[in-house]
Amino acid sequence: MSTNGNGPGAVLFICRMNAVRSPMAEGLTSLLFPKKVYVRSCGVFAGERDPFVDAVMEEKGFSLANHRPKTFEDLQEDGFDLIITLAPEAHHMALELTRTQSVDVEYWPTMDPTLATGSREQIINAYRSVRDTLETKIRQRIGSS
């Protein structure tokens, strides 16, 4: 699914539970590059939807209302050019699953905002920080391709 050497044509984001970081990354990539990149996300485990993710993505004009956390085994597709992992467990799994495939695997260590404590505003700011960091990295990695 590559786009003639112009960067990845198909990207998979993997995090721990496909509830926070990877759906954010999938949504941001869809929002930023709607016709340039085929994008999906999954987790090592299937988690539960997180209302803070919905809130911070809606601030960007993107709804995750139809997102359901899924695992790699739940994916219906393969043939990704690039797999970006956002958590250590996800990186180990991706390397194991792709050892015999020609696919680039990149690790972007990304804070887990579910670990944030404090007021609602402090917690949502942690989610915003993750969202904004992912957006910057996505723009740099895919936008410069």
C-alpha positions as CSV (number, residue, x, y, z in Angstrom):
1,M,0.0,0.0,0.0
2,S,3.0,2.3,-0.3
3,T,2.6,5.6,-2.2
4,N,5.5,5.5,-4.7
5,G,8.2,6.3,-2.2
6,N,6.4,9.4,-1.0
7,G,6.1,8.2,2.6
8,P,3.9,5.5,4.1
9,G,0.6,4.8,2.3
10,A,-0.7,2.6,5.2
11,V,0.0,3.2,8.9
12,L,-0.9,1.2,11.9
13,F,-0.7,2.8,15.4
14,I,-0.5,0.3,18.4
15,C,-0.6,1.1,22.1
16,R,-1.5,-0.9,25.1
17,M,-5.3,-1.0,25.1
18,N,-6.4,0.9,21.9
19,A,-8.4,3.3,24.2
20,V,-6.2,6.4,24.4
21,R,-3.0,6.9,22.5
22,S,-3.4,4.9,19.3
23,P,-7.0,6.0,18.6
24,M,-5.9,9.6,19.1
25,A,-3.1,9.0,16.6
26,E,-5.4,7.3,14.2
27,G,-7.9,10.1,14.4
28,L,-5.3,12.8,14.1
29,T,-3.8,11.1,11.0
30,S,-7.2,10.8,9.4
31,L,-7.9,14.5,10.2
32,L,-4.5,15.8,8.9
33,F,-4.0,13.5,5.9
34,P,-7.5,12.3,4.9
35,K,-6.6,11.2,1.3
36,K,-2.8,10.6,1.7
37,V,-2.7,7.7,4.3
38,Y,-4.8,4.6,5.1
39,V,-4.6,4.5,8.9
40,R,-5.8,2.1,11.6
41,S,-5.1,1.5,15.3
42,C,-5.1,-1.4,17.7
43,G,-3.8,-2.4,21.1
44,V,-2.0,-5.3,22.7
45,F,-5.2,-5.7,24.7
46,A,-8.7,-4.3,24.0
47,G,-9.5,-1.7,26.6
48,E,-12.5,0.4,27.4
49,R,-13.4,3.7,25.7
50,D,-12.2,6.8,27.5
51,P,-14.4,9.9,27.7
52,F,-11.4,12.2,28.1
53,V,-10.1,11.0,24.7
54,D,-13.5,11.9,23.2
55,A,-13.4,15.3,24.7
56,V,-9.9,16.3,23.6
57,M,-10.4,14.9,20.1
58,E,-13.7,16.8,19.8
59,E,-11.7,20.0,20.5
60,K,-9.9,19.2,17.2
61,G,-13.2,18.6,15.4
62,F,-12.8,14.9,15.3
63,S,-15.3,12.4,16.7
64,L,-14.3,9.0,18.0
65,A,-17.9,8.0,18.6
66,N,-17.6,5.0,16.3
67,H,-14.3,3.8,17.8
68,R,-14.3,0.4,19.5
69,P,-11.0,-0.7,21.2
70,K,-9.6,-3.7,19.4
71,T,-6.5,-5.9,19.4
72,F,-4.1,-6.7,16.6
73,E,-5.9,-10.0,16.1
74,D,-9.2,-8.1,15.6
75,L,-7.8,-6.2,12.6
76,Q,-9.3,-7.2,9.3
77,E,-6.3,-5.9,7.2
78,D,-2.6,-6.1,6.9
79,G,0.0,-4.8,4.5
80,F,0.9,-1.7,6.5
81,D,4.1,0.1,5.4
82,L,4.7,1.6,8.8
83,I,3.8,0.5,12.3
84,I,4.2,3.1,15.0
85,T,4.1,1.8,18.5
86,L,3.3,4.1,21.5
87,A,3.9,1.9,24.5
88,P,6.7,-0.6,25.3
89,E,4.4,-3.7,25.3
90,A,3.1,-2.6,21.8
91,H,6.7,-2.2,20.5
92,H,7.7,-5.7,21.6
93,M,4.6,-7.2,20.1
94,A,5.0,-5.4,16.8
95,L,8.6,-6.5,16.5
96,E,7.7,-10.1,17.2
97,L,4.8,-10.1,14.7
98,T,6.7,-8.4,11.9
99,R,10.1,-10.2,12.1
100,T,9.5,-11.9,8.8
101,Q,7.8,-9.0,7.1
102,S,9.1,-6.0,5.2
103,V,7.6,-3.3,7.4
104,D,9.1,-0.3,9.2
105,V,8.4,-0.3,13.0
106,E,9.0,2.9,14.9
107,Y,8.7,3.4,18.6
108,W,7.4,6.7,19.8
109,P,7.5,6.6,23.6
110,T,4.3,8.4,24.6
111,M,3.1,9.2,28.1
112,D,0.0,7.4,29.3
113,P,-2.4,10.2,30.4
114,T,-4.6,7.8,32.3
115,L,-1.9,7.9,35.0
116,A,-2.5,11.7,35.5
117,T,-3.9,12.8,38.9
118,G,-5.4,16.0,40.2
119,S,-8.4,18.0,39.2
120,R,-10.4,17.3,36.1
121,E,-8.6,20.2,34.4
122,Q,-5.2,18.8,35.3
123,I,-6.2,15.4,34.0
124,I,-7.7,16.7,30.7
125,N,-4.5,18.8,30.2
126,A,-2.5,15.6,30.3
127,Y,-4.7,14.2,27.6
128,R,-4.3,17.4,25.6
129,S,-0.5,17.2,26.0
130,V,-0.5,13.7,24.5
131,R,-2.8,14.7,21.7
132,D,-0.7,17.7,20.8
133,T,2.6,15.7,21.0
134,L,1.2,13.1,18.7
135,E,-0.1,15.7,16.3
136,T,3.4,17.3,16.0
137,K,5.1,13.9,15.5
138,I,2.5,12.9,12.9
139,R,2.9,16.1,11.0
140,Q,6.7,15.7,11.0
141,R,6.7,12.0,10.0
142,I,3.9,11.9,7.5
143,G,3.7,15.5,6.4
144,S,7.3,15.7,5.4
145,S,7.0,12.5,3.3
